[in-house]
Amino acid sequence: MIHVYLDGEPREVGEQSTLLSLIPDQPRECAVAVIRPATKEQEKTENVTVTTTAGEITIELAGTEVDVLGRKDSIGRLALHWTDRYAAAFGPFPSDIHPLRKPRLYERGDVILGCGGYDPKTSYLIFSKSRHIADHGADDTGGVVGRVVSGKAVLDRWESGDKVTKVEPVISWADTSRSFTTTDPGLIVEDGMLIVTHVRVTGQGYFPDRITTEAAGSVEHLLVALESGKFVVDRATSTHILDRKLVGTDVPAQFKRPRREGTVTVRTQGPSVGGVYIYRADVPSSPAHSVVGQVVHGIELVKLAKESDVLSIRVVPPRIDLLGLPLEEAKKVVADREVSLIVDSDKKDRIVVSQEPGTTLDVLSERSVKVTTAPFDQVIDIVLDDALAPMSCDTFRRITGLHEHDAGMMPAFFIFDDVYLFKPKIPTTVKIYPENCPVGEAPAAALAITNDSRKGSGLVGVRLSANREFGPTSEPFEGTNVIGRVIDTDKLKNVKERQIVYIREVKQ
């Protein structure tokens, strides 16, 4: 048998075991971080991962004499005693230090063994949050017993009630020639390997005992972007990785803070507006970025990720989005989240078409959500064709609300013969280039949007019958982008001009 660490937990596996046998449920397209055992010279430096209720930090110890960090039974019981802008202290606990009444200079990330009132019986483990001079009741060495080398942003998140939940030894992975990401299920695991399968993020404002909503809108953007559970690394630099999935989407600028290692932000202005960033290193705050979360597990995977890697990612709290759900299913969702539901109508066979509040954090904060519903016969199901018209489908989802929800809406504009035209609001900056134009014949029930070659750009249309001359928006074929088809064509016959029509995308 050999010993490995899977997401920080020790495991015993047979020799010649593969990644597939160790993590059979890992999505095949998602990369994992593989950190091989360090060399003997590197093993002389002992590192520990300290898991707290606000996230994980890795400490590089200064020496083996640091008994409080080396014993799980000591550190595992520590709770946050106090915190300020300069430092945070966990304890108290007894130690055998001899305090020297002298102030010292400490750097951000220093871990200090000190005491209160110069009494070793009330010792504390003190984490320096910024460069400062202080007398922490340390001994003549200054009391620095280690340094935080990973997860420094967690230092800024500690608040009253936080505590240490676990401490585990880890293997140094600074030697990146022995550390990498892979999707190879046949990789043979080695004794002492550390394997990290996913990244876990806590949303800004979400705490176990309370909810704050200072970043509710931008956090909702994060939840939408990562709802699939996958972070696509479109860019990897020395300071961050970027997922461009929702680039081009407006995001409110809400919570500006320094971007520490493990901080998650969304860009609120500039060329990559709407992009989701995870930071590998500390950088200053920026007016173009809102902080939306913090990595609490898997920073190793973030640091080793390469461009085009797909990372498995979990965001807490899960999103609460009821739009498009049958009312009975919506009731089950809110019951599971211990949220009360206020409904406009409790009749059967209805679908949720709007909710208030609209963001997850606001719903959790208020513990209540109000929904508007519509009968099934007023909600039209559609299918979109991303394979043939990816850009036009993306535009259609953005202007109807389907980009963020399973249900959207658009106003009926003009109806004649078997043609139904809709006019959703479309920003002037949005371009609709010719894409998937009909050839020979526009099929019956096709859903289309007029492209920029015609004056009616952005008009959405459906024609119930096939036509060899005009597309669903009554434009020539070259001005028509076919984006999918309407399933519920019979429901269109009840639509009136200027009526708001609810649509629901059927995933295939």
Summary of the structure (lengths in Angstrom):
residues: 508
radius of gyration: 27.8
end to end distance: 44.4
largest distance: 92.4
contacts: 1687
relative contact order: 0.11
helix: 17%
strand: 38%
